[in-house]
Amino acid sequence: MENILSLPSDIWQMIDTFVLSLFQPWRMYQVAILLGIFVASHLLSLLLHPRLDAWMRGLEGLRAAQLRVLISVVRRTRGLLYVIIVWVVYLAMQEMTWPSRSFLIGQFAAISTAWTFVAIIARIIRNPMMRRLFRYGLWAYITAEILGATDNIIQILDSAAISLGDFRLSLLIILKGLTSLFILLTVVRWLTALISRRLQPMEEISPSVKVLTEKFVRLGLYTLAIVIALQSVGFDLTSITVLSGAIGLGIGFGMQKVVSNLVSGIILLLDKSIKPGDVISVGDTFGWITGLGARYVSVVTREGKEHLIPNEDLITGQVINWTFSSNLVRLDIPFGVSYDSDPHLVREIAKEAAGTVKRIVKVPLPQCHIVGFGDSSIDLKLRFWIRDPSAGLTNVRGDTYLALWDAFKEHGIDIPFPRRDVTLLKTP
């Protein structure tokens, strides 16, 4: 514990020694040169950046990764100019004067070069947190390596430790574990993305099996990454068994719903009752499934609202899956015509009108039936089928009603409506 408390003073002593060395006369003018180079690179970047930005916007056909790297390069115009100028000045001073009089400039040239290229390469990593960890971690390591302070920093970090029985935990071990975990998680993310891309084109595998495979692979790889990272720092995994009882107790009392939704999600994937792309109705929610999560199912309605329905509700409640075994969905359109109309002709006209609507399939053929004789109309029902319920039901019903309206107007068929006669009586 005393080593940990003395850690800030040790680091401060290293920084103090480095700062005091800058005030030596033969280094002061090098600091002034570095500041002058920074001002020059800043002014040049103000002139070049708008032109480079306009040139980049005119490029076409670039992939997303290429575009991210290019944007990163353009945004770091000042850093690249600084690297170029500082190396030119350093090489010129190496030829014109003693090497010791350009030693500091050479170190800053190497550091600025490494920092700039690390920042550009880091843009390949999409996750913001992982990108920051990669950038700042590599910056710190490269800077310490160039300044020759790596051994001292390792010694300081290793001395800051606490002992827990036979296990010794130091800041160096923690740093190594975090570095290993970062590298392993990056590899796992790349592997899971690769597996997902390979699974998507396989038509012989159902969507639900694809999702289940991706989740199991992701869970297994992440678990393996954490285990390897813990073992790399000498952590005894057998001690984790002590926590199993507490974890089980916590699950039993506080995580019943979470575990229930997780198990329900696995059941939904295994029995293939719902899958991404299915059109379902749950209560008042009607829409298509866009994703299956560990805790919920994402359902997007025609209004663009995204409902997150817990997996447990889909297991225990009633769900209407419009596309469970087939994408074919039947719709009925009720309407009525006047008693002056020929019902045989009306049926044929209605079926022909339904055939003009694009989304109505030709097989099975649309059918029209008389369902009753109303007070003022012959009641009929037009029945037809569609294969794309995810595109909406109200719109296809509206198109069908318009087709019936146009067809009835063309053939002089009246659509009756209730009428009321009012007689005004004169009072004596």
HELIX and SHEET records of a PDB file:
HELIX    1   1 GLU A    2  LEU A    5  1                                   4    
HELIX    2   2 LEU A    7  LEU A   22  1                                  16    
HELIX    3   3 PRO A   25  ARG A   57  1                                  33    
HELIX    4   4 ALA A   64  ARG A   75  1                                  12    
HELIX    5   5 THR A   77  MET A   96  1                                  20    
HELIX    6   6 PRO A   99  SER A  102  5                                   4    
HELIX    7   7 PHE A  103  ALA A  122  1                                  20    
HELIX    8   8 PRO A  128  LEU A  147  1                                  20    
HELIX    9   9 THR A  150  SER A  159  1                                  10    
HELIX   10  10 LEU A  171  LEU A  199  1                                  29    
HELIX   11  11 PRO A  207  SER A  232  1                                  26    
HELIX   12  12 LEU A  237  LEU A  243  5                                   7    
HELIX   13  13 SER A  244  GLY A  254  1                                  11    
HELIX   14  14 GLN A  256  ASP A  271  1                                  16    
HELIX   15  15 ASN A  311  THR A  316  1                                   6    
HELIX   16  16 PRO A  343  GLY A  355  1                                  13    
HELIX   17  17 PRO A  389  ALA A  391  5                                   3    
HELIX   18  18 THR A  394  HIS A  411  1                                  18    
SHEET    1   A 2 ALA A 161  LEU A 164  0                                        
SHEET    2   A 2 PHE A 167  SER A 170 -1                                        
SHEET    1   B 5 GLU A 306  PRO A 310  0                                        
SHEET    2   B 5 TYR A 296  THR A 301 -1                                        
SHEET    3   B 5 THR A 285  LEU A 292 -1                                        
SHEET    4   B 5 VAL A 279  VAL A 282 -1                                        
SHEET    5   B 5 ILE A 320  ASN A 321 -1                                        
SHEET    1   C 3 VAL A 329  VAL A 337  0                                        
SHEET    2   C 3 ILE A 378  ILE A 386 -1                                        
SHEET    3   C 3 GLN A 367  PHE A 373 -1                                        
END                                                                             
